Amino acid sequence: MSETPRVFSPGSWGEARRITDLLRKETIGGALLLAGTLVALIWANSPWSGGYDALVGFTVGPSVLHLDLSLGVWAADGLLAIFFFVAGLELKREFVAGDLRDPRRAAVPVAAAAGGVIVPAILYTLVNLGGAVEGWAIPTATDIAFALAVLAVVGRSLPTALRTFLLTLAVVDDLLAIVIIAIFYTDHLSVLPLTAALVPLALFTVLVQRRVRSWWLLLPLAFAAWAFVHASGVHATVAGVLLGFAVPVLRSERAGGPEAGPGLAEHFEHRFRPISAGVAVPVFALMSAGVAIGGLHGLTSAITDPIAIGIMLGLVVGKPIGILLATWLTARFTRATIDSGLSWIDMAGLAVLAGIGFTVSLLIGELAFGAGGEQDDHVKVAVLLGSLIAAVLASGVLRARNRVYRRIREAERADRNRDDIPDIYQA
């Protein structure tokens, strides 16, 4: 008896749409990232740790194209390119149509992001003078997914301006991280493949500027650009950002036709964010966060390493100091100001929250010290502990502020309800 062919019912499509909508939520993306991290840590410290190492080191890909890479490299270079493509779309949207379009509104979070990069780098370098200074950029990155997820969980009543400030800061932080990776962590540069990457990138740009959405045209060009950038020695995630920058943000002014719809950047971000949050970043965490701690002795050895001390000091202390100092200096000596609805204690909680550095910090750690060595293990332990401490401290501050804002809103709501009651009933 033959099986009845399976077809996708409207309910199946509805379920798929519901899942993708869930993956766009910050709390879900952060939860999946945390789950991937926990699985990697438990697996790497279990009796089956050999299986984890074998999985990360398993090689796959066409050798003729020099893409026979380990799964760990595919996760760091390939899947994270999707994450940076979405980041590139978000960056361009902010510069063209978002908060970064207005210099006065953008000045404070941009300066805060710069301060949050400079001070942690200085602290790390001071701790590691004469030692492993090449890891100076590890504590400079803020993880958008984790930070926004924590804010969404503990700060439901916090002002919207706080989330906007954090998002803008994290977006600029990502841009600075991309520049740092491209300039300081490119060991060798092959000009020919880098020049060749311009051809598919240019064709991709022409097509998206014409509002072409056909995946069978765009995806091969995007992959070709990524492969050439990978072969050039520049970290392949830079290709993701360049492809994101190529996508137009504003809607077409032509009347009628499909070109008159939403901007293509908004369309691509809507499509690719679930892939980034639900697949790319959690799988990268799974492949990168597995570190064999080695019990209490191994943990003690890791956190007393100057590399780890510099990273944790940069994330937990350097980030808030840099962000708050840059914010105060910008507000004090320029015409730019923080949102009137925010207080400095709100900014302090946000500055501590920005010390959650995970995805890009782990990536820079691998670029600085290589994957799989003792230094890389110490980097992972430091990033995890530093991010955890920052998340706990920030949650305490922001949860307290959330209670304050909730009481204010409840009082305002009660006043409005009282005003709506006729005077005769109040008497």
C-alpha positions in Angstrom: 0.0 0.0 0.0 1.6 3.3 -1.1 1.9 6.2 1.3 -0.1 9.3 0.8 2.1 12.1 -0.4 2.6 14.7 2.3 1.6 18.2 1.5 2.0 21.4 3.6 -1.3 22.6 4.8 -2.1 26.2 5.6 -1.7 25.2 9.2 1.9 24.0 8.5 2.8 27.3 6.9 1.1 29.1 9.8 3.2 27.1 12.2 6.4 27.9 10.3 5.5 31.6 10.3 4.8 31.4 14.0 8.3 29.9 14.7 10.1 32.5 12.6 8.2 35.3 14.4 9.3 33.8 17.7 12.9 33.7 16.5 12.7 37.5 15.9 12.1 38.1 19.6 15.2 39.1 21.5 14.4 36.9 24.5 14.2 33.8 22.2 17.4 34.6 20.4 19.2 35.1 23.7 17.7 31.9 25.2 19.0 29.9 22.2 22.4 31.5 22.5 22.5 30.6 26.2 21.3 27.0 25.4 24.1 26.5 22.8 26.6 27.8 25.3 25.4 25.5 28.1 25.4 22.4 25.8 28.9 23.1 24.7 30.2 23.6 28.3 28.5 20.5 29.6 29.5 18.4 26.6 33.2 19.5 26.7 33.4 18.7 30.4 31.6 15.3 30.2 33.0 11.8 29.7 32.0 12.3 26.0 34.2 15.3 25.5 36.1 13.5 22.7 32.9 13.5 20.7 32.6 17.2 21.1 36.2 17.7 19.9 35.6 15.4 17.0 32.5 17.3 16.0 34.2 20.7 16.1 37.2 19.4 14.2 35.2 17.4 11.5 36.3 18.7 8.1 33.8 19.2 5.3 33.7 21.2 2.1 35.1 21.3 -1.4 38.9 21.0 -1.3 39.2 22.2 -4.9 38.0 25.6 -3.7 40.2 25.4 -0.6 37.0 25.3 1.5 37.6 22.0 3.2 37.2 23.5 6.6 36.4 22.2 10.1 32.9 22.7 11.4 34.3 25.1 14.0 35.8 27.3 11.2 32.5 27.0 9.2 30.7 28.3 12.2 33.1 31.2 12.9 33.7 32.2 9.3 30.5 31.1 7.6 27.5 31.2 10.0 28.8 34.4 11.6 28.8 36.0 8.2 25.0 35.7 8.3 25.0 37.4 11.7 27.2 40.2 10.4 25.0 40.5 7.3 22.0 41.2 9.5 24.3 43.6 11.6 25.2 45.3 8.3 21.6 45.8 7.4 20.8 47.2 10.8 23.8 49.5 10.7 22.9 50.9 7.3 19.2 51.3 8.4 20.4 53.3 11.5 22.7 55.5 9.4 20.1 56.2 6.6 16.8 56.2 8.4 17.4 55.6 12.1 18.8 57.4 15.1 22.3 57.7 13.6 20.9 59.9 10.8 20.6 62.9 13.2 24.1 63.8 14.3 22.9 65.4 17.6 20.8 62.3 18.5 23.6 59.9 17.4 26.5 61.8 19.1 25.9 60.4 22.6 25.5 56.7 21.9 28.3 56.8 19.3 30.6 58.4 21.7 29.5 55.9 24.4 30.3 53.0 22.0 33.8 54.5 21.3 34.4 54.9 25.1 33.2 51.4 25.6 35.9 50.2 23.2 38.8 52.3 24.2 38.8 51.9 28.0 38.5 48.1 28.1 41.3 47.9 25.5 43.5 50.1 27.7 42.8 48.1 30.9 43.5 44.8 29.1 46.8 46.2 27.7 47.9 47.5 31.1 47.3 44.1 32.7 49.2 42.3 29.9 52.1 44.7 29.2 55.0 42.6 28.0 52.7 39.6 27.6 49.8 38.6 25.4 48.8 42.1 24.3 47.4 40.8 21.0 44.1 40.1 22.8 43.5 43.7 23.6 40.3 43.8 21.5 38.6 40.9 23.1 36.8 42.8 25.9 35.7 45.7 23.6 32.6 44.0 22.0 29.0 44.0 23.3 26.8 41.1 22.4 23.6 42.5 21.0 21.6 39.3 21.4 22.4 38.7 25.0 22.3 42.3 26.1 18.9 43.0 24.5 17.5 39.7 25.8 18.5 40.6 29.4 17.0 44.0 29.0 13.7 42.6 27.6 13.4 40.2 30.5 14.2 42.5 33.4 13.1 45.8 32.0 9.6 45.6 30.7 8.6 48.9 32.3 11.9 50.8 31.5 11.7 53.7 29.1 11.8 52.8 25.4 14.7 55.4 25.0 16.9 53.1 27.1 16.5 50.2 24.6 17.1 52.6 21.7 20.3 53.9 23.3 21.5 50.3 23.9 20.7 49.2 20.4 22.4 52.2 18.8 25.5 51.7 21.1 25.6 48.0 20.3 25.3 48.6 16.5 28.1 51.1 16.5 30.1 48.8 18.7 29.7 46.1 16.0 30.9 48.5 13.4 34.0 49.2 15.4 34.6 45.5 16.0 34.3 44.9 12.2 36.9 47.6 11.6 39.2 46.1 14.3 38.9 42.6 12.8 39.6 43.8 9.3 42.6 46.0 10.2 44.3 44.3 13.2 43.5 40.6 12.8 44.3 40.0 9.1 47.6 38.1 9.2 48.2 38.0 5.5 46.5 39.7 2.6 46.1 38.2 -0.9 45.3 41.0 -3.2 44.1 38.9 -6.1 41.1 37.1 -4.4 40.3 40.3 -2.5 40.0 42.1 -5.9 38.1 39.2 -7.4 35.5 39.6 -4.5 34.6 43.0 -5.9 33.0 41.4 -9.0 30.3 39.4 -7.2 29.9 42.1 -4.7 29.3 44.7 -7.5 26.8 42.4 -9.2 25.0 41.8 -5.9 24.9 45.6 -5.4 23.4 46.3 -8.8 20.7 43.6 -8.4 19.6 44.7 -4.9 19.6 48.4 -6.0 17.2 47.3 -8.7 15.1 45.7 -5.9 15.8 42.1 -7.2 14.8 39.6 -4.5 15.4 36.3 -6.4 17.5 34.1 -4.1 18.8 32.0 -6.9 20.6 35.1 -8.3 21.6 36.8 -5.0 22.7 33.8 -3.0 25.4 32.5 -5.4 26.8 36.0 -5.7 26.9 36.4 -1.9 28.6 33.1 -1.5 31.2 33.9 -4.2 32.0 37.2 -2.5 32.3 35.5 0.9 34.6 32.8 -0.6 36.9 35.3 -2.2 37.1 37.4 0.9 37.9 34.2 2.9 40.6 33.3 0.5 42.1 36.8 0.7 43.1 36.5 4.4 40.6 39.1 5.5 38.1 37.5 8.0 35.2 36.3 6.0 32.6 37.9 8.2 33.6 41.3 6.7 31.9 40.1 3.5 28.6 39.8 5.4 28.8 43.4 6.5 29.7 44.6 3.0 26.8 42.7 1.5 24.5 44.2 4.1 25.7 47.7 3.3 24.9 47.1 -0.4 21.2 46.7 0.3 19.0 49.8 -0.1 17.2 51.0 3.0 14.7 53.5 1.6 11.6 52.6 -0.3 11.6 53.2 -4.0 10.0 56.4 -5.1 8.7 54.8 -8.3 4.9 54.7 -8.5 3.3 51.3 -8.7 5.0 48.0 -9.3 6.7 45.9 -6.7 9.5 48.5 -6.3 7.1 50.7 -4.3 7.0 48.3 -1.4 9.1 48.4 1.8 12.8 49.0 1.6 14.8 45.9 0.7 17.0 46.1 3.9 13.8 45.8 6.0 12.7 42.8 3.9 16.1 41.0 4.1 16.4 41.8 7.9 12.9 40.3 8.4 13.9 37.2 6.5 17.4 36.6 7.8 17.1 37.6 11.5 15.4 34.2 12.4 18.2 32.4 10.6 20.8 34.5 12.4 19.2 34.3 15.9 17.9 30.7 15.6 20.8 29.0 13.7 23.9 31.0 13.1 24.7 32.4 16.5 23.5 29.4 18.6 25.5 27.0 16.5 28.6 29.3 16.7 28.2 29.2 20.5 27.9 25.5 20.4 31.1 25.2 18.4 33.1 27.8 20.2 32.1 27.9 23.9 33.1 24.3 24.7 36.0 24.6 27.0 37.3 21.8 29.3 37.6 23.7 32.6 39.4 20.9 34.4 37.7 21.3 37.8 38.5 23.9 40.5 42.2 23.7 39.7 41.6 24.4 36.0 39.2 27.2 36.8 41.6 28.8 39.2 44.4 28.5 36.6 42.3 30.1 34.0 41.0 33.1 36.0 44.5 33.9 37.4 46.0 34.1 33.9 46.7 37.8 33.0 44.8 37.3 29.8 41.6 36.3 31.7 42.1 39.1 34.3 42.4 41.7 31.5 39.3 40.4 29.7 37.1 40.3 32.8 38.4 43.7 34.0 37.7 45.1 30.6 34.1 43.7 30.4 33.0 44.3 34.0 34.9 47.6 34.8 36.2 49.0 31.6 32.9 48.9 29.7 30.8 50.9 32.2 33.6 53.4 32.9 34.2 54.0 29.2 30.6 54.3 28.3 29.6 56.6 31.3 32.7 58.8 30.9 32.2 59.2 27.2 28.5 59.9 27.7 29.2 62.5 30.4 31.9 64.3 28.4 29.7 64.4 25.2 26.7 65.8 27.2 28.9 68.2 29.1 31.0 69.7 26.3 28.7 69.5 23.2 25.1 70.3 22.5 24.2 66.6 22.4 22.2 65.3 25.5 20.8 62.1 26.7 17.1 61.5 26.4 15.2 63.6 29.0 13.3 60.5 30.1 16.5 58.8 31.3 18.5 59.3 34.5 22.1 58.7 35.1 21.4 55.6 37.2 19.5 54.2 34.1 22.6 54.9 32.1 24.8 53.2 34.7 22.7 50.0 34.5 22.9 50.1 30.7 26.7 50.7 30.8 27.2 47.6 33.0 24.8 45.6 30.7 27.1 46.5 27.8 29.8 44.4 29.4 28.1 41.3 28.1 30.6 40.4 25.4 30.1 37.0 23.9 29.8 36.3 20.2 32.3 38.8 18.8 34.6 38.5 21.9 34.9 34.7 21.4 35.6 35.3 17.7 38.3 37.9 18.4 39.8 35.5 21.0 40.2 32.8 18.3 41.7 35.3 15.9 44.2 36.5 18.5 45.3 33.3 20.0 44.1 30.5 17.6 41.5 27.9 18.4 42.0 25.0 20.8 45.1 26.1 22.8 45.4 26.9 26.5 45.2 30.6 25.9 42.0 30.2 23.9 40.5 28.2 26.7 41.4 30.9 29.2 39.8 33.5 26.9 36.5 31.5 26.7 36.4 31.1 30.5 37.1 34.8 31.0 34.5 35.9 28.4 31.9 33.6 29.9 32.5 34.7 33.5 32.9 38.4 32.7 29.7 38.4 30.7 27.9 36.5 33.5 29.0 39.0 36.1 28.0 41.9 33.9 24.6 40.4 33.3 24.0 39.8 37.0 25.1 43.2 38.1 23.1 45.0 35.4 20.0 42.9 36.1 20.1 44.0 39.7 20.3 47.7 38.8 17.8 47.6 36.0 15.3 45.5 37.9 15.3 48.1 40.7 14.8 50.8 38.1 12.1 48.8 36.5 10.1 48.7 39.8 10.4 52.5 40.0 9.1 53.1 36.5 6.3 50.5 37.0 5.1 52.3 40.1 5.3 55.6 38.2 3.2 54.2 35.4 0.7 52.7 37.8 0.3 56.0 39.6 -0.2 57.8 36.2 -2.8 55.2 35.2 -4.6 55.6 38.5 -4.7 59.4 38.0 -6.1 59.0 34.5 -8.8 56.7 35.7 -9.7 59.1 38.5 -10.0 62.0 36.1 -12.4 59.9 33.9 -14.8 59.4 36.8 -17.6 62.1 36.9 -17.4 64.6 39.8 -20.8 63.4 41.1 -19.4 59.9 41.7 -16.2 61.2 43.2 -18.3 63.2 45.7 
